[in-house]
Amino acid sequence: FEGQAWMDFYLKAKDAANFNKTAKSFAKKYIYEDARELQSLCKTIVDQFSNDKNSMSLAEDLAKRATEVGQTSVYFLIYADVLYKNGKKEQAMDVAKKALELAKGEGSTAVRTAEMYINRLQG
């Protein structure tokens, strides 16, 4: 993918603005229906550009889309974490509670993970 090559270039150059522009286009064109890939791109943004408001807004959008495509607790926890990092603590708690509900159908490990995240938000 040409877009992937440009994202790699902008990532190495630490060029958040151009990375975001390319990543947004790439996501809509190639991975909009793939929750795992959306989550992966979101993680890259959070890891590399967490101090950039526009980057974190894009990460939030990607994480939200991942929850719409992949209805599993892990995607909701990732979304909750991005919301929290973006200063949206109440929204983060609501999303984390949704993750816990989903986790109940996924097994005890998922439930413990969601509960630990909720406890961390409350702490």
C-alpha positions as CSV (number, residue, x, y, z in Angstrom):
1,F,0.0,0.0,0.0
2,E,1.3,3.4,-1.0
3,G,-0.5,4.9,2.0
4,Q,1.3,2.6,4.4
5,A,4.7,3.6,3.0
6,W,3.8,7.3,3.5
7,M,2.6,6.6,7.0
8,D,5.9,4.9,7.8
9,F,7.8,7.9,6.4
10,Y,5.8,10.4,8.4
11,L,6.1,8.3,11.5
12,K,9.9,8.2,11.2
13,A,9.9,11.9,10.5
14,K,7.7,12.5,13.5
15,D,5.4,14.5,11.3
16,A,2.1,14.2,13.1
17,A,0.0,16.4,10.8
18,N,0.9,14.5,7.6
19,F,0.8,11.1,9.4
20,N,-2.8,11.9,10.5
21,K,-3.9,13.0,7.1
22,T,-2.5,9.9,5.5
23,A,-3.7,7.6,8.3
24,K,-7.2,8.9,8.1
25,S,-7.4,8.3,4.3
26,F,-5.7,4.9,4.6
27,A,-8.1,3.8,7.3
28,K,-11.2,4.8,5.3
29,K,-9.9,3.2,2.1
30,Y,-8.3,0.0,3.4
31,I,-9.2,-1.0,7.0
32,Y,-12.5,0.7,7.9
33,E,-14.1,-2.7,8.4
34,D,-11.2,-4.4,10.2
35,A,-11.3,-3.8,13.9
36,R,-7.9,-5.3,14.6
37,E,-6.2,-3.1,12.0
38,L,-8.0,0.0,13.2
39,Q,-6.9,-0.8,16.8
40,S,-3.3,-1.3,15.6
41,L,-3.3,2.1,13.9
42,C,-4.9,3.7,16.9
43,K,-2.1,2.2,19.1
44,T,0.6,3.5,16.8
45,I,-0.9,7.0,17.0
46,V,-1.2,6.9,20.8
47,D,2.4,5.5,21.2
48,Q,4.0,8.0,18.8
49,F,1.8,11.2,18.9
50,S,0.1,11.2,22.3
51,N,1.1,14.9,22.9
52,D,-0.6,16.0,19.7
53,K,-4.3,16.9,20.1
54,N,-5.3,16.2,16.5
55,S,-3.5,12.8,16.6
56,M,-5.4,11.8,19.8
57,S,-8.7,12.9,18.2
58,L,-7.9,10.6,15.3
59,A,-7.0,7.8,17.6
60,E,-10.3,8.3,19.4
61,D,-12.2,8.1,16.1
62,L,-10.3,4.9,15.1
63,A,-10.9,3.3,18.4
64,K,-14.6,4.1,18.3
65,R,-14.8,2.6,14.8
66,A,-13.1,-0.5,16.0
67,T,-15.8,-1.0,18.7
68,E,-18.5,-0.6,16.0
69,V,-16.8,-3.3,13.8
70,G,-15.5,-5.7,16.4
71,Q,-17.9,-6.1,19.3
72,T,-15.4,-7.4,21.8
73,S,-14.4,-6.2,25.2
74,V,-10.8,-5.5,24.2
75,Y,-11.8,-2.9,21.6
76,F,-14.0,-1.2,24.1
77,L,-11.2,-1.1,26.7
78,I,-8.9,0.4,24.1
79,Y,-11.5,3.0,23.2
80,A,-12.0,3.8,26.9
81,D,-8.3,4.3,27.4
82,V,-8.1,6.7,24.5
83,L,-11.1,8.6,25.9
84,Y,-9.4,8.7,29.3
85,K,-6.2,10.0,27.8
86,N,-8.2,12.7,26.0
87,G,-9.6,13.9,29.3
88,K,-13.0,12.3,28.8
89,K,-13.1,10.4,32.1
90,E,-16.9,9.9,32.4
91,Q,-17.2,8.7,28.8
92,A,-14.2,6.4,29.4
93,M,-16.0,4.8,32.4
94,D,-19.2,4.3,30.4
95,V,-17.3,2.6,27.6
96,A,-15.3,0.5,30.2
97,K,-18.6,-0.7,31.7
98,K,-19.8,-1.7,28.2
99,A,-16.5,-3.6,27.9
100,L,-17.3,-5.4,31.2
101,E,-20.7,-6.4,29.9
102,L,-19.2,-7.9,26.8
103,A,-16.4,-9.5,28.8
104,K,-19.0,-11.6,30.7
105,G,-19.6,-13.5,27.5
106,E,-15.9,-13.9,26.7
107,G,-14.6,-15.6,29.8
108,S,-13.1,-14.9,33.2
109,T,-9.8,-13.4,31.9
110,A,-11.7,-10.8,29.9
111,V,-13.9,-10.0,33.0
112,R,-10.8,-9.6,35.2
113,T,-9.1,-7.3,32.7
114,A,-12.2,-5.1,32.4
115,E,-12.7,-5.0,36.2
116,M,-9.0,-4.0,36.7
117,Y,-9.4,-1.2,34.1
118,I,-12.5,0.1,35.8
119,N,-10.8,0.0,39.2
120,R,-7.9,1.9,37.7
121,L,-10.3,4.6,36.4
122,Q,-12.0,4.8,39.8
123,G,-8.7,5.0,41.7
